[in-house]
Amino acid sequence: MPSHIKPAQPERRPRRKLQTPNPEVRERLTSAATQLIREKGFPNLRVEEIVEQAGLSVGTFYLYFDGKADLFVNLVSDFTEDLRTRMRAVYGTDRPAVQRIWEGLEVYLDFVEENEKGFLYFVDAADTMMTSEGRLSTWTFRVHAENLLPVLKEAMDRGEMKKLDPELTAQALVGLSQHLATYWIEHRERYTRRQLAAFINTFTGFGLAP
Amino acid sequence: MPSHIKPAQPERRPRRKLQTPNPEVRERLTSAATQLIREKGFPNLRVEEIVEQAGLSVGTFYLYFDGKADLFVNLVSDFTEDLRTRMRAVYGTDRPAVQRIWEGLEVYLDFVEENEKGFLYFVDAADTMMTSEGRLSTWTFRVHAENLLPVLKEAMDRGEMKKLDPELTAQALVGLSQHLATYWIEHRERYTRRQLAAFINTFTGFGLAP
């Protein structure tokens, strides 16, 4: 879906908006870009290659995106929305709140594994990319933290979890999960996914005190 | 001090090494750059401004650095070394290992406060910058995790801390501290430093279980 979030620095003069953008055309462009990012990364990717892969013209590309940075922000926004939808499906059940939070971690690790290369490139680029909503990484952290917040508050209210500052707790869980998932992807030979998840569960559940 | 770590993509043809580099000249260049980064950030900074601030010539700059990226990697390396030295002073005492680890957190937060603007720019840029040692941020995380590792192992061996995978534990503490310090700097109006440190201590010490 089209995103309201934009690179902070416009890439070209404002384009005329399409009266009736075609979701299938946009999807062909984002799919082609996603595949090419998996194959060769983003920094060397050219708009010409994306449209060739999609079987479309450069002119069509610029009807849908202002340029490469705008496309990247849109991709991150799409993936963030996809992950958020999957998280909500878990967070919205009637199981104990703490259990839903741990299930959310598994959904997150599924997502990281499915999108391994894109995920690493996202981690690489999102901290530098300034958008209309601030740093792209700050925005994605905020989206995921906001998503987690009501479940955390519920867990705290029901005594399933310590009463700590809910916003800091959400940031801690989201930040820690992304950092350790990145470390894991970069050291797949050292840890299985099960070991990683078990570590995160113990560390965040019970801490380091003996 | 000169760094062995280099940007992955050389910025110019290899320069003739100075036979006897002058540490004072290098210091004038890095101090000028640090001050300018605090004032206006790094992306728009030009080599010409650095040498003007330092009262030196462009030619002299290129005797010491290959370009802006090389300068940035050198600055990060200097600051990392500074932080590491300060951490070692705390880690090397004979107080209980767990206490040394919490004291290390205070040293880290001192450092973040002193270098607030440079710290945020580092977080912005370090994930994208590829160096001879991999991603710059991966390198700094590794340096700090390696520094922390012996103290963690000591705490685990002495029963002052749960026996978990020491490498993952080090990454968890270093990654969590940087993420929450960034969040704190971006939301200074919401949390005092004392609140942040107390949260990190409780979360990492005892976890979220009630």
Chai-1 contact restraints between the chains, C-beta under 6 A:
chainA,res_idxA,chainB,res_idxB,connection_type,confidence,min_distance_angstrom,max_distance_angstrom,comment,restraint_id
A,D124,B,D127,contact,1.0,0.0,6.0,A-B,restraint_1
A,D124,B,T128,contact,1.0,0.0,6.0,A-B,restraint_2
A,A125,B,T128,contact,1.0,0.0,6.0,A-B,restraint_3
A,D127,B,D124,contact,1.0,0.0,6.0,A-B,restraint_4
A,D127,B,D127,contact,1.0,0.0,6.0,A-B,restraint_5
A,T128,B,D124,contact,1.0,0.0,6.0,A-B,restraint_6
A,T128,B,A125,contact,1.0,0.0,6.0,A-B,restraint_7
A,T128,B,T128,contact,1.0,0.0,6.0,A-B,restraint_8
A,G159,B,P210,contact,1.0,0.0,6.0,A-B,restraint_9
A,M161,B,L208,contact,1.0,0.0,6.0,A-B,restraint_10
A,K162,B,L208,contact,1.0,0.0,6.0,A-B,restraint_11
A,K162,B,P210,contact,1.0,0.0,6.0,A-B,restraint_12
A,L168,B,F199,contact,1.0,0.0,6.0,A-B,restraint_13
A,Q171,B,Y183,contact,1.0,0.0,6.0,A-B,restraint_14
A,A172,B,F203,contact,1.0,0.0,6.0,A-B,restraint_15
A,G175,B,H179,contact,1.0,0.0,6.0,A-B,restraint_16
A,L176,B,L176,contact,1.0,0.0,6.0,A-B,restraint_17
A,H179,B,G175,contact,1.0,0.0,6.0,A-B,restraint_18
A,Y183,B,Q171,contact,1.0,0.0,6.0,A-B,restraint_19
A,F199,B,L168,contact,1.0,0.0,6.0,A-B,restraint_20
A,F203,B,A172,contact,1.0,0.0,6.0,A-B,restraint_21
A,T204,B,G207,contact,1.0,0.0,6.0,A-B,restraint_22
A,T204,B,L208,contact,1.0,0.0,6.0,A-B,restraint_23
A,G205,B,G207,contact,1.0,0.0,6.0,A-B,restraint_24
A,G205,B,A209,contact,1.0,0.0,6.0,A-B,restraint_25
A,F206,B,G207,contact,1.0,0.0,6.0,A-B,restraint_26
A,F206,B,A209,contact,1.0,0.0,6.0,A-B,restraint_27
A,G207,B,T204,contact,1.0,0.0,6.0,A-B,restraint_28
A,G207,B,G205,contact,1.0,0.0,6.0,A-B,restraint_29
A,G207,B,F206,contact,1.0,0.0,6.0,A-B,restraint_30
A,G207,B,G207,contact,1.0,0.0,6.0,A-B,restraint_31
A,L208,B,M161,contact,1.0,0.0,6.0,A-B,restraint_32
A,L208,B,K162,contact,1.0,0.0,6.0,A-B,restraint_33
A,L208,B,T204,contact,1.0,0.0,6.0,A-B,restraint_34
A,A209,B,G205,contact,1.0,0.0,6.0,A-B,restraint_35
A,A209,B,F206,contact,1.0,0.0,6.0,A-B,restraint_36
A,P210,B,G159,contact,1.0,0.0,6.0,A-B,restraint_37
A,P210,B,M161,contact,1.0,0.0,6.0,A-B,restraint_38
A,P210,B,K162,contact,1.0,0.0,6.0,A-B,restraint_39
